Amino acid sequence: MNTLNNKIALNLDSDAEVSVKGLIAPIEHTLSNFHVEWEALANLRVTEPEKQYPTSIFQSFLPPEPVSVGKCWQIEEAGVTQLLQQLHPNPKLIKIHIDTDDPRGLWGCLRAYNDKLADITFRIHAAFNFEDGTLTPSQFKGNLIIDRRENKVTFFKMYVPEGTVNLDITWKKYKD
């Protein structure tokens, strides 16, 4: 089977800004009722509902060199951390080591492109640290669509996939 080896470079206009709306939906189910009993989890709210970001934040999601469709690369931590801080003040990026050489849980992939747009899909592994525990979503996944002619972000979405068991909670219920 022949595949295309057309590589493209992805860049963003450094003067542009992107408005991002943050939302944390209420947690409706946990196996041990932590979403009801643990006050920090029961009252979990987004830190900043809407925020303007320089495009340099999204440059962190782009590959450092030209790539072809299906090519994956590691995303830089700095931009991801700033975006996660819009949701919670204490995010922690998680390093993944599950029988792979994946040192970080931050990966992007060029899903598709044409003359006008490039579609990047990504996954991020991170946790939110609280004074008395940690909330670890299964993953954050998303899409970043770039206007290749204007070098601007046209779409950005990052979310935790739906599922009945898509987060891990570590709660120190009783203080020492």
QUIGI-V392684 format. One record per pair of residues at least 4 apart in sequence whose ideal C-beta (glycine too) atoms are under 6 Angstrom apart, sorted by the first residue. I is the first residue (numbers start at 1). GAP is how many residues later the second one is. D is the distance in whole Angstrom. If there is no record, write none. Layout:
# QUIGI-V392684
{{I & GAP & D} {I & GAP & D}}
This chain:
# QUIGI-V392684
{{5 & 63 & 6} {6 & 62 & 6} {7 & 59 & 4} {7 & 60 & 6} {7 & 61 & 5} {8 & 58 & 6} {8 & 105 & 6} {9 & 57 & 4} {10 & 52 & 5} {10 & 108 & 6} {11 & 140 & 5} {12 & 43 & 4} {12 & 46 & 6} {12 & 47 & 5} {12 & 139 & 5} {13 & 138 & 4} {13 & 139 & 6} {16 & 39 & 5} {16 & 136 & 5} {17 & 35 & 5} {17 & 37 & 6} {18 & 35 & 5} {18 & 135 & 5} {19 & 33 & 6} {20 & 31 & 6} {21 & 29 & 5} {22 & 24 & 4} {22 & 27 & 6} {22 & 64 & 5} {22 & 65 & 5} {24 & 20 & 6} {24 & 22 & 5} {27 & 8 & 4} {30 & 4 & 4} {30 & 5 & 5} {33 & 4 & 5} {34 & 4 & 5} {34 & 7 & 6} {34 & 135 & 5} {34 & 137 & 5} {35 & 6 & 5} {38 & 133 & 5} {39 & 4 & 6} {40 & 90 & 5} {46 & 41 & 5} {47 & 39 & 6} {47 & 41 & 6} {47 & 42 & 6} {48 & 38 & 5} {51 & 35 & 5} {53 & 4 & 4} {57 & 22 & 4} {57 & 25 & 6} {58 & 95 & 5} {60 & 16 & 4} {60 & 18 & 6} {60 & 19 & 3} {61 & 14 & 5} {61 & 47 & 5} {61 & 83 & 5} {63 & 4 & 5} {63 & 10 & 4} {67 & 4 & 4} {67 & 43 & 5} {69 & 41 & 5} {71 & 39 & 6} {72 & 35 & 5} {72 & 37 & 5} {73 & 35 & 6} {74 & 30 & 6} {74 & 32 & 6} {75 & 31 & 4} {75 & 33 & 5} {77 & 4 & 6} {77 & 16 & 6} {80 & 44 & 6} {84 & 7 & 4} {84 & 42 & 6} {88 & 40 & 4} {90 & 39 & 4} {91 & 35 & 5} {91 & 37 & 6} {92 & 35 & 5} {92 & 37 & 6} {93 & 33 & 5} {94 & 11 & 5} {94 & 31 & 4} {94 & 32 & 6} {94 & 33 & 6} {95 & 9 & 6} {96 & 6 & 5} {96 & 9 & 4} {96 & 29 & 6} {105 & 20 & 3} {106 & 18 & 5} {107 & 16 & 6} {108 & 12 & 5} {108 & 14 & 4} {109 & 12 & 5} {110 & 10 & 6} {111 & 8 & 5} {111 & 10 & 5} {112 & 7 & 5} {113 & 5 & 4} {116 & 33 & 6} {117 & 28 & 6} {118 & 28 & 5} {118 & 30 & 6} {119 & 26 & 5} {120 & 24 & 4} {121 & 22 & 6} {122 & 20 & 6} {123 & 16 & 5} {123 & 18 & 5} {124 & 16 & 4} {125 & 14 & 6} {127 & 7 & 5} {127 & 9 & 4} {128 & 7 & 5} {129 & 5 & 5} {132 & 40 & 5} {133 & 37 & 5} {133 & 38 & 4} {133 & 39 & 6} {134 & 36 & 5} {135 & 34 & 6} {136 & 32 & 4} {137 & 23 & 4} {137 & 30 & 5} {138 & 28 & 4} {140 & 18 & 5} {142 & 15 & 5} {142 & 16 & 4} {143 & 14 & 6} {144 & 12 & 5} {145 & 9 & 5} {145 & 10 & 4} {147 & 5 & 5} {147 & 7 & 5}}
